[in-house]
């Protein structure tokens, strides 16, 4: 259960989904954010499960830290698609995606 929370749930909360064909940010930044989230969440869950009562607050802080740092995100849409009609449709969808993500997070 802890592995599921660390590897799947926590990164899904931090890194919002992208519209297909969209390059949100640099891939290395997104991978670093994912790795930071997985490792800090795993360490935080281990502290909550196996440490004494005095360190449980540190475990909660480690779990929340990636959300406080935030995920890298792009301010402008960058679509790489061969069809100009697809680029226009994706550009029109991009503000809707940002609005939806701001309401969720």
N, C-alpha and C positions, 0 to 999 in steps of 0.2 A: 504494500500500500504506500509506503514511504517513497519507493522508487517511482511509482505512478505519479504521486504528487510532485516529486522533484523534477522528473524528466518530461512530463506531459502537461500537468495542470499549471504549475507556476510559470513556465515559459509562455503558455497560451494567454495568461493574464497579462504578462509584460509585453509581448510582441504581438500587436494586432495583426489580423490577417490582411493580405494584400489582394488587390484586384489582379487576376491573371494577366500577364504581359506587362506588369508595372515593376519598375525597379525603384523600390522605396528608398533605400539608403545603401551604402556600401556593404557588400556581403560580409566583409571581415568585421565590421562594426556590429552587424546583427549576430554573427556567430559568437563574438566576444560577449555580447549581451546575453545570449542564450547560455553560454558556458558559465558566466558569472551567476546567472539566476539558478541554474541547476546545482552548482557547487554550494552556493550560500544556502539554498533551501535544504539541500541534503545535510549540510553541517548543522543547520538550525534544527532540523527534525531530529538528528542524532543527539544534539544537546538536550532537546525537550524529552527525548525518550530515556536517555541513559545517564544524565548528569543529576547532581543533587539539586535541591530546591533553589539554592542561591543563584544558580546559573541559568535557570529557565528563562529569565528575562532577556538574557543575551541570545538565547535561541530564537525568541520571538523577534528580536531586533534583526538578527541575521536573515530571518525569513522575509521580513518587510523591507530590508535594505535595497534589493534590486528595484522594487516599486518606487522607493523614494529617490533612487538615482535616476530612474526613467530609461526608456528605450530610445535608441537613436531613430529619428524619423525625418523624413524629407518634407520640405515646405512646399515644393512644387512637384507636380506629377511629371514623371519621366517614363514614357511608354516607348518600347522598341517593338514595333509591329510593322510588317511590310505594307499593310493596307491602310490608306489614309482614312477611309471610312471607319475602320476599327479604332484608329487613334482618336478620331473625333468622338466616337461613342464612349471610349474609355475616359477621355478627358471630361466628358459630361458626367460620368459616374463618379469620378474622383471626389468632388465636394460632398456627394451623398455619403460616400464611404467615410470621409472625415467626420461628418456630422453624426453618423451612426456610432462611430468609435468614441466620439466625445460624449455621447449620451450613455454609452455602456461603461466607459471608464471615468 
